[in-house]
Amino acid sequence: MGLVNLATVLAKAQKQGYAVGAFNFINMEVLQGILDAAVEAHAPVILQTTEGAIEYAGIEYLAALARTAAGSAGIDVVLHLDHGKHLETVVQAIRHGYTSVMMDASDKTYGDNLDITKQVVRIAHMVNVSVEAELGRLKGIEDTVSVRDAQASLVDPEQAQAFARETGVDALAPAIGTSHGAFKFKGTPRLDFQRLEQVARLTGIPLVLHGASSVPAGTVKKANDYGAAIKGAAGVPDDIMKQAISKGICKINTDTDLRLSFTAGIREELTNHPEVFDLRNILGPARQAVKSMVLNRIEVFGSAGKG
């Protein structure tokens, strides 16, 4: 099988009431860990790269890795541009075979966000590429995205209805209380489910949850036990994630969890085996750690067996 577009996998997820995992990668080992888990669980999967990942690894390398992986996976695989902030990058991704792009103009005025998203939809739909957009602003820092608390804002459901209708986007990421990075909540985790329900009812399109890593305490502890210094990290609990899915979320983004898993795996290997300098022995356990994390996320999302 080759790559498929986002609309294809989300239509099925929306109809059957589960979410498809969208996992960010920057290198071969993380990609292999993601794909190995998805194939084992026979789950559809969305491979994501940010503009930061493209700057780091090169879009030609990332696209080639994804195409190669999808070709022999035997499941639905989407290659998606996450948080495309620049029109040039979005067009570049489409030209390099990405089957889905996110135009994130949420930092602009509503009118500008609307106009640029409409432009991207026109371009992308001509070549069967799906488009995701964002309304409202998630706080936090992750990769090229940085939003302070004072800049964050939750989505307006009626505005979301008009935006979805006028742009024709295939998926919408509404800001409902999550945040990017490993430090998502101060105090008890809460999402605005009433707002989410309104957006789902008014737009009728698949919805996306950004800033959705679970940040497992065990993974953070493991990293810290082997030399990391990650203090106060907190993510989205599984029960909240499942509730969000029941209210219209069809795509869930995960990046921080993979970074933590990969880092913990490398730190453990280097600490326990200081004599090792074969990169395969260092990166192999980290790849396995990513696979285990993705298998866990797929189980929570309810997408196992849906590939």
C-alpha positions as CSV (number, residue, x, y, z in Angstrom):
1,M,0.0,0.0,0.0
2,G,1.1,3.6,-0.6
3,L,0.2,6.7,1.3
4,V,-3.4,7.8,1.7
5,N,-4.8,11.2,2.6
6,L,-6.1,12.3,5.9
7,A,-9.8,12.6,4.9
8,T,-9.8,8.9,4.0
9,V,-8.7,7.7,7.5
10,L,-10.7,10.3,9.5
11,A,-14.0,9.6,7.8
12,K,-13.8,6.0,9.0
13,A,-12.7,7.1,12.5
14,Q,-15.5,9.6,12.8
15,K,-18.1,7.1,11.7
16,Q,-16.9,4.3,14.1
17,G,-16.0,6.5,17.1
18,Y,-12.2,6.1,17.5
19,A,-9.2,8.3,16.9
20,V,-6.2,7.9,14.7
21,G,-2.8,8.5,16.2
22,A,-0.7,11.2,14.7
23,F,2.9,10.8,15.6
24,N,5.8,13.2,14.9
25,F,9.1,11.9,13.7
26,I,12.5,13.5,12.8
27,N,14.6,10.4,12.0
28,M,14.5,6.8,10.8
29,E,14.5,5.1,14.2
30,V,11.5,7.1,15.5
31,L,9.6,6.4,12.3
32,Q,10.4,2.7,12.5
33,G,9.2,2.6,16.1
34,I,5.9,4.2,15.1
35,L,5.3,2.0,12.0
36,D,6.3,-1.2,13.8
37,A,3.7,-0.5,16.5
38,A,0.9,0.5,14.0
39,V,1.6,-2.6,11.8
40,E,1.6,-4.9,14.9
41,A,-1.7,-3.4,16.1
42,H,-3.1,-3.2,12.5
43,A,-4.0,0.4,13.2
44,P,-4.1,3.3,10.7
45,V,-1.4,5.8,11.5
46,I,-0.5,9.5,10.7
47,L,3.2,10.3,10.3
48,Q,3.8,13.9,11.0
49,T,6.7,16.3,10.5
50,T,6.9,19.9,11.6
51,E,8.7,22.7,9.9
52,G,11.4,22.2,12.6
53,A,11.8,18.6,11.6
54,I,12.1,19.6,7.9
55,E,14.8,22.1,8.8
56,Y,16.7,19.5,10.8
57,A,16.5,16.5,8.5
58,G,15.5,17.8,5.1
59,I,12.1,17.3,3.5
60,E,13.5,14.9,0.8
61,Y,14.8,12.5,3.4
62,L,11.6,12.6,5.6
63,A,9.3,12.1,2.6
64,A,11.4,9.3,1.3
65,L,11.4,7.5,4.6
66,A,7.6,7.8,4.9
67,R,7.0,6.6,1.4
68,T,9.3,3.6,1.9
69,A,7.6,2.7,5.2
70,A,4.1,3.0,3.8
71,G,4.8,0.9,0.8
72,S,5.3,-2.3,2.8
73,A,3.2,-1.5,5.8
74,G,-0.1,-3.1,4.8
75,I,-2.1,-0.5,6.7
76,D,-3.4,3.1,6.0
77,V,-0.5,5.5,6.4
78,V,-0.8,9.3,6.1
79,L,2.1,11.7,5.7
80,H,1.1,15.0,7.3
81,L,2.7,18.4,7.7
82,D,2.1,19.4,11.3
83,H,1.8,23.2,12.1
84,G,2.7,24.5,8.7
85,K,3.2,28.2,9.5
86,H,4.3,29.3,6.1
87,L,2.5,28.9,2.8
88,E,5.9,28.1,1.0
89,T,6.4,25.1,3.4
90,V,2.9,23.9,2.8
91,V,3.4,24.0,-1.0
92,Q,6.8,22.3,-0.6
93,A,5.2,19.5,1.4
94,I,2.6,18.9,-1.3
95,R,5.2,18.8,-4.0
96,H,7.2,16.2,-2.0
97,G,4.3,13.8,-1.7
98,Y,2.7,14.7,1.6
99,T,-0.9,13.5,1.6
100,S,-2.1,16.0,4.2
101,V,-1.0,19.4,5.4
102,M,-1.9,21.7,8.3
103,M,-2.1,25.4,7.6
104,D,-1.7,26.9,11.1
105,A,-2.5,30.5,10.8
106,S,-4.1,30.6,14.3
107,D,-1.6,33.4,15.3
108,K,-3.2,35.7,12.7
109,T,-6.5,37.5,12.8
110,Y,-9.6,35.4,12.1
111,G,-9.9,37.0,8.6
112,D,-6.3,36.3,7.7
113,N,-6.6,32.8,9.0
114,L,-9.7,32.3,6.9
115,D,-8.2,33.7,3.7
116,I,-4.9,31.8,3.8
117,T,-6.6,28.5,4.7
118,K,-9.0,28.9,1.8
119,Q,-6.0,29.4,-0.5
120,V,-4.3,26.3,0.9
121,V,-7.5,24.2,0.5
122,R,-7.8,25.3,-3.2
123,I,-4.3,24.2,-3.9
124,A,-4.3,21.0,-1.9
125,H,-7.7,19.6,-3.0
126,M,-6.6,20.0,-6.6
127,V,-4.1,17.1,-6.0
128,N,-6.2,15.1,-3.5
129,V,-4.3,16.4,-0.4
130,S,-6.2,16.9,2.8
131,V,-6.1,20.1,4.9
132,E,-6.2,20.6,8.6
133,A,-6.5,24.1,10.2
134,E,-6.6,25.4,13.8
135,L,-8.9,27.9,15.6
136,G,-8.0,29.3,19.0
137,R,-4.5,29.1,20.3
138,L,-2.9,26.4,22.5
139,K,-0.4,27.6,25.0
140,G,3.0,26.0,25.5
141,I,6.2,25.4,23.6
142,E,6.9,22.5,21.2
143,D,9.3,22.6,18.2
144,T,8.5,25.8,16.3
145,V,5.3,26.6,18.2
146,S,5.5,28.9,21.2
147,V,2.5,30.5,22.8
148,R,2.5,32.2,26.2
149,D,-0.4,31.9,28.6
150,A,-1.6,35.4,27.8
151,Q,-1.7,34.7,24.1
152,A,-3.8,31.5,24.4
153,S,-7.5,31.5,23.6
154,L,-10.2,28.9,23.3
155,V,-12.1,28.3,20.1
156,D,-15.5,30.0,19.5
157,P,-17.9,27.3,18.3
158,E,-20.0,29.5,16.0
159,Q,-16.8,30.9,14.5
160,A,-15.6,27.3,13.9
161,Q,-18.9,26.6,12.1
162,A,-18.4,29.5,9.7
163,F,-14.7,28.7,9.3
164,A,-15.3,25.1,8.4
165,R,-18.1,26.0,5.9
166,E,-16.2,28.8,4.2
167,T,-12.8,27.1,3.9
168,G,-13.8,23.5,3.2
169,V,-11.1,22.1,5.5
170,D,-11.1,18.4,6.0
171,A,-10.2,18.6,9.8
172,L,-10.2,21.3,12.4
173,A,-8.0,21.5,15.6
174,P,-10.1,23.5,18.1
175,A,-8.3,24.9,21.2
176,I,-10.2,23.4,24.2
177,G,-7.6,23.6,27.0
178,T,-4.6,21.4,26.1
179,S,-1.2,22.8,25.6
180,H,2.0,21.9,23.8
181,G,5.1,20.4,25.4
182,A,5.6,18.3,28.6
183,F,4.0,20.8,31.0
184,K,0.4,20.9,30.0
185,F,-1.5,21.7,33.2
186,K,-1.1,23.5,36.4
187,G,-3.3,21.6,38.9
188,T,-6.1,19.3,37.8
189,P,-6.2,18.5,34.1
190,R,-9.4,19.9,32.5
191,L,-10.7,20.2,28.9
192,D,-13.7,22.2,27.9
193,F,-15.9,19.3,26.7
194,Q,-19.0,21.4,26.3
195,R,-17.1,23.6,23.9
196,L,-15.8,20.5,22.1
197,E,-19.3,19.1,21.7
198,Q,-20.6,22.4,20.3
199,V,-17.8,22.5,17.7
200,A,-18.4,18.9,16.7
201,R,-22.2,19.5,16.3
202,L,-21.8,22.8,14.4
203,T,-19.0,21.9,12.1
204,G,-19.8,18.2,11.4
205,I,-16.1,17.5,10.4
206,P,-13.4,15.4,12.1
207,L,-11.7,17.2,15.0
208,V,-8.1,17.1,16.1
209,L,-6.6,17.3,19.6
210,H,-3.2,19.0,19.7
211,G,-1.1,19.0,22.8
212,A,-2.3,15.6,23.6
213,S,0.7,13.7,24.9
214,S,0.1,11.7,28.1
215,V,3.6,12.3,29.6
216,P,3.6,9.1,31.6
217,A,5.1,9.5,35.0
218,G,7.0,6.2,34.6
219,T,8.7,7.4,31.5
220,V,9.6,10.7,33.0
221,K,10.9,8.9,36.1
222,K,13.0,6.5,34.0
223,A,14.6,9.4,32.1
224,N,15.3,11.2,35.3
225,D,16.7,8.0,37.0
226,Y,19.3,7.9,34.1
227,G,20.4,11.5,34.3
228,A,17.6,13.7,32.9
229,A,16.3,16.7,34.8
230,I,12.6,16.9,33.8
231,K,10.6,18.5,36.7
232,G,6.8,19.0,37.0
233,A,5.9,17.4,33.7
234,A,2.2,16.5,33.3
235,G,0.1,15.4,30.3
236,V,-3.4,14.5,29.3
237,P,-4.7,11.5,31.3
238,D,-6.1,8.5,29.4
239,D,-9.7,8.9,30.7
240,I,-9.8,12.5,29.5
241,M,-8.4,11.4,26.1
242,K,-11.2,8.8,25.8
243,Q,-13.8,11.3,26.7
244,A,-12.6,13.7,24.1
245,I,-12.8,10.9,21.5
246,S,-16.4,10.2,22.5
247,K,-17.2,13.9,21.8
248,G,-15.8,14.2,18.3
249,I,-12.0,14.0,18.4
250,C,-10.8,11.8,15.5
251,K,-7.1,12.6,15.3
252,I,-4.8,12.9,18.3
253,N,-1.3,14.4,18.0
254,T,1.6,12.9,20.0
255,D,5.1,14.2,20.0
256,T,6.4,14.8,23.6
257,D,5.7,11.2,24.6
258,L,7.9,9.9,21.8
259,R,10.7,12.3,22.7
260,L,10.6,11.2,26.3
261,S,10.5,7.5,25.4
262,F,13.4,7.9,23.0
263,T,15.5,9.9,25.4
264,A,14.9,7.5,28.3
265,G,15.8,4.5,26.1
266,I,19.1,6.1,25.1
267,R,20.0,7.3,28.6
268,E,19.3,3.8,30.0
269,E,21.5,2.1,27.4
270,L,24.4,4.5,27.8
271,T,24.3,4.4,31.6
272,N,24.1,0.6,31.8
273,H,26.6,0.0,29.0
274,P,29.2,2.8,29.0
275,E,31.5,0.6,26.9
276,V,29.0,0.7,24.0
277,F,29.7,3.0,21.0
278,D,27.9,1.0,18.3
279,L,25.0,3.4,17.4
280,R,22.8,0.4,16.6
281,N,23.0,-0.8,20.1
282,I,22.3,2.7,21.4
283,L,19.4,3.7,19.1
284,G,17.8,0.2,18.9
285,P,16.5,0.2,22.5
286,A,15.3,3.8,22.0
287,R,13.4,2.7,18.8
288,Q,11.8,-0.2,20.9
289,A,10.8,2.3,23.6
290,V,9.0,4.4,20.9
291,K,7.2,1.3,19.7
292,S,6.0,0.5,23.1
293,M,4.7,4.0,23.7
294,V,2.9,4.0,20.3
295,L,1.3,0.7,21.1
296,N,-0.1,2.1,24.3
297,R,-1.4,5.2,22.6
298,I,-3.1,3.1,19.9
299,E,-4.9,1.1,22.6
300,V,-6.2,4.2,24.3
301,F,-7.3,5.7,21.0
302,G,-9.3,2.6,20.1
303,S,-7.7,2.3,16.6
304,A,-6.2,-1.2,16.9
305,G,-7.6,-3.4,14.2
306,K,-8.9,-0.5,12.2
307,G,-5.9,-0.3,9.7
